[in-house]
Amino acid sequence: MSEQQLPTTISVNGEDRSFIDFYKAFASSNHGQKLAGQIRFGRFKPDSVDADTWKDLLGADVDNLRHEKLSMGIARQFVRHCHTPDQRFWKRSIPPEAVFTLPEQTILFATAAKHDEPEAILSDISYDQKTDADHAKEMKVMQQMLTYSLGDADVSRQILEILNDKKCETKLGRAFNAIERIGYLRTRLTAWDYSNCDDAGEELRRGLRSLTNNVLINQTQTLLEYAEIYPAVRTFLATNAERITNAFQLLYEDRGSFEIYAIEQDQNYRTQMETLFEGTYSLWTQRTF
């Protein structure tokens, strides 16, 4: 499947609207402008590093507004690589769960374009810190924003069904969860790369490596499971395997990046996170690709 064959629009109240127009309309709104002024992963940013530098280092994903546009691109690549797998890494038939009809593709891309808009009101919360109450509040705001911006009950319902599927029990809920997790790891690998540069400085290096260990702890096991379902996930992990392995090895040997957990809570929490990291590292070494 070529990029040109993927849908670029969705029917909203009988009118075709492009996904990029969703992004542009929100970006020009007051909420969009507020989101543009916010950064993601701020808990890992040293006070000595300003927001613009943080964005320059880590790219679009750190900008709360541009993150949505990036997610749209990742979603498209996810579907493309699932439908046309890289034969180096996927040598079996594609499971039905990784084959998406045109309507399924369309709603996945619409979800990617809209999914983080509530953060303009509620602010961003890290994956490992978001509670069920936080999620419920976010979904309530999302429903209000979809009603206002789309006015199409059916499209809004489908987007909300995907975002509300916290347990990943539906086909599209799981697929969108995989897309988000690819995005998490993609940015953390950028952080990892820069943490190894000579000009990073000790404080910034520690923050970037804390950001890296956090995503390795929270995302690796599920991504490995998804790599058995989705050719796109397997390809992403396989092509980045050397970087991921290097990160695991160095962070295992140098535990300084785990100090953030003691600062945020206590030494017991730090120990728990180190134990989780060790278990995740073991799982990574047992992968079959």
C-alpha positions, 0 to 999 in steps of 0.5 A, a space after each residue: 500500500 503506497 502513501 497515496 492510497 491512504 485516506 486523507 479525509 473523513 466525512 463529517 456531517 456529509 462533508 469531506 474534511 482533511 485530517 490536516 485541516 483538523 490540525 490547522 483549525 485547532 492550531 489557529 484556535 485559542 486552545 491550539 495557541 495555548 497548547 503550542 506554548 506548552 512542552 511535554 516531558 517537563 519533569 525530566 527537563 533541567 531548570 537550566 534548559 529553557 523550553 525552546 532548547 528542549 523542543 530543539 533537542 527532542 523535536 516535534 513530539 515535545 511541542 504539545 501542539 506539533 505532537 498531534 501532527 507527528 502522531 498523524 504521520 506515525 499513524 500513517 506509517 503504522 498502517 503502511 508498514 502493517 499492510 506492506 511489511 518489510 520482508 527482512 523482519 516479517 516472514 509470515 502472513 499478516 494477522 487480521 488484527 493488523 489489516 485495516 479497512 478504509 473506514 478503520 484507517 480513516 478513524 485511526 487517522 482522525 483520532 491521531 489528529 484530535 487525541 491530545 486536544 484536551 491537554 490545552 485545558 488539562 495539561 500533559 501528564 506523563 504516561 506512568 503518572 496518569 490515573 484513572 481519574 485523570 483519564 476520565 476527566 480528559 475524556 469528558 473534556 474530549 467529548 465536549 471538544 469533539 462536539 464543538 469542533 466536529 458536531 458529528 455524533 458518529 465520528 465523535 463516538 468512534 474517536 471516543 471509543 478508541 481513546 476510552 479503550 484503556 485496556 486495549 480490548 478492541 482492534 482499533 483501541 489496540 492499534 492506536 495504543 501501539 501507535 502512541 507507544 511507538 511515538 513514546 519510544 521514538 522520542 526517547 531514542 532521540 533523547 538517548 542519542 543526544 545524552 551521549 553527545 559531549 556537549 550535553 552537560 551532566 545535568 541535561 544528560 541525566 535528565 535525558 537518560 531519566 526520560 529514556 529509562 522511564 520509557 524503556 520501563 513502561 513501553 518495552 514489554 507491551 511493544 514486544 507483545 505488539 511486535 508479534 501482531 503488528 509488522 510495523 511495530 516489529 520493523 520499528 523495534 528491529 531497525 532500532 534494536 542496536 540503539 535500544 540495546 545500547 541504552 539498556 546496557 549503559 543505563 543498567 551499568 550507570 544507575 544515576 538516571 534513576 535518582 529522579 524517582 527518589 527525588 519524586 517519591 523516595 528510595 523505595 520507589 527508586 528501588 522498585 523502578 530499578 527492579 522493573 528496569 532489570 526485568 524489562 531489560 531481561 525481556 528485551 534480551 530474549 526477543 526473537 528478532 
